[in-house]
Each structure stands twice: as structure tokens, then as C-alpha cells.
Amino acid sequence: MATDPAELVNAQEVQRALEAEFPRSRRDQGGTWTTIAWILVGRDGRPMEIVVSRSSGDSRMDEAALKVGRVMRFAPATKEDEPVCAWVSIPLMFRSRGGL
């Protein structure tokens, strides 16, 4: 087990990716979609594997969330001060500002 968990280091870039990947067909509908993703973070802080842990209920939103997951960069988890691979659970939320 890792003694220090992986930590996201590029939140602003992830926010831009969330906005860019938000499917246009959903932007104007109003609502919020959250996909929970498990990300295997490598020793270099890059995602090695990304899987949907809990669907948003919309496959297009889940696919967009997986694309955003690939943009993420982390300070890797460490064990005894050495970087190690570790899984992290990340909620990816798309929130529409539109609506009827």
C-alpha cells in the first residue's frame, strides 16, 4: 500500500479539458452528469489505465470523462519515499449552464 496517495497537479488543464470534451448535444439541456473513474497512476504520474467505476448514465458523457482522464497528471503515490503505481478514484463532473 502507498504511504502517500497520488495527487492531481494540473487541475486547470483538466478543467479546460472538461469544457472542451463536453458534448455539444448536452450543453444546452441543463443538468449535471458525473462519471466516477478509477485511474491507475504510473510512477511517472501519468495515467496508465482509466476505467469507469460509476457511469453518469449517459455513454457520451462517460466517453468524454475517459478522454479527460487521459489529460490528468499527478504527483505519483509513494511508498517509503519511492514512486509507486496506485489507483485513484476521481469524479469527473460536467455541469451545463444552459437549460430551459
Beta strands, then each sheet from edge to edge (+ up, - down):
strand 1: 7-8
strand 2: 31-41
strand 3: 47-54
strand 4: 74-75
strand 5: 77-79
strand 6: 82-84
strand 7: 86-96
sheet 1: 1+ 4-
sheet 2: 3+ 2- 7+
sheet 3: 5+ 6-
end
